Amino acid sequence: MAKIIIDENVCVGCGLCVNSCPECFELSDEGIAKVKGDECNTCDIKEVANQCPVNAIKVED
């Protein structure tokens, strides 16, 4: 199982990860991305991480 890590100091809260994979990501009340789950049946988590414009998402195998 992959482990998703979000660097909250880097995240700008653009919401791209949430739009790409709402099964795994959500925005906190502060507007920062949070991990909902490390497994996804609908998207490629590594691809979502690669789309992050500030590289705040890391995926560890």
C-alpha positions as a printed NumPy array, in Angstrom:
array([[  0.   ,   0.   ,   0.   ],
       [  1.277,   3.449,  -0.899],
       [  1.567,   6.185,   1.704],
       [  0.524,   9.692,   0.701],
       [  2.286,  12.598,   2.389],
       [  1.265,  16.239,   1.952],
       [  3.706,  18.963,   2.93 ],
       [  1.293,  21.425,   4.533],
       [  3.949,  24.147,   4.482],
       [  4.108,  23.937,   0.681],
       [  0.439,  23.312,  -0.209],
       [ -1.301,  26.387,  -1.617],
       [ -4.795,  24.896,  -1.472],
       [ -5.487,  25.005,  -5.198],
       [ -7.743,  21.931,  -4.897],
       [ -6.416,  20.152,  -7.981],
       [ -5.813,  16.962,  -5.976],
       [ -9.346,  17.077,  -4.551],
       [-10.825,  17.572,  -8.013],
       [ -8.689,  14.753,  -9.422],
       [ -9.301,  12.291,  -6.585],
       [-11.94 ,  13.19 ,  -3.978],
       [-11.696,   9.609,  -2.711],
       [ -8.19 ,  10.309,  -1.326],
       [ -7.996,  14.071,  -0.798],
       [-10.002,  16.839,   0.839],
       [ -9.386,  20.469,   1.756],
       [ -9.239,  21.353,   5.446],
       [-11.039,  24.337,   6.939],
       [ -7.747,  26.205,   6.511],
       [ -7.769,  25.448,   2.77 ],
       [ -4.883,  22.96 ,   2.895],
       [ -5.062,  19.516,   1.279],
       [ -5.491,  16.555,   3.623],
       [ -5.285,  12.822,   2.959],
       [ -8.578,  10.951,   3.347],
       [ -7.236,   7.53 ,   2.359],
       [ -4.057,   5.939,   1.047],
       [ -5.822,   3.64 ,  -1.421],
       [ -7.856,   4.632,  -4.427],
       [ -9.964,   2.606,  -6.808],
       [-10.643,   5.437,  -9.249],
       [ -7.343,   7.229,  -9.945],
       [ -3.574,   6.883, -10.136],
       [ -2.351,   8.551,  -6.94 ],
       [  1.153,   9.039,  -8.327],
       [ -0.275,  10.861, -11.327],
       [ -2.318,  13.114,  -9.046],
       [  0.848,  13.851,  -7.033],
       [  2.732,  14.688, -10.237],
       [  0.024,  17.213, -11.165],
       [  0.453,  19.212,  -7.945],
       [  1.724,  22.626,  -9.082],
       [  3.913,  23.103,  -5.981],
       [  4.994,  19.447,  -5.516],
       [  3.387,  19.271,  -2.062],
       [  2.263,  15.64 ,  -2.497],
       [  4.651,  12.727,  -2.124],
       [  3.762,   9.067,  -2.577],
       [  5.902,   6.443,  -0.838],
       [  5.625,   2.779,  -1.786]])
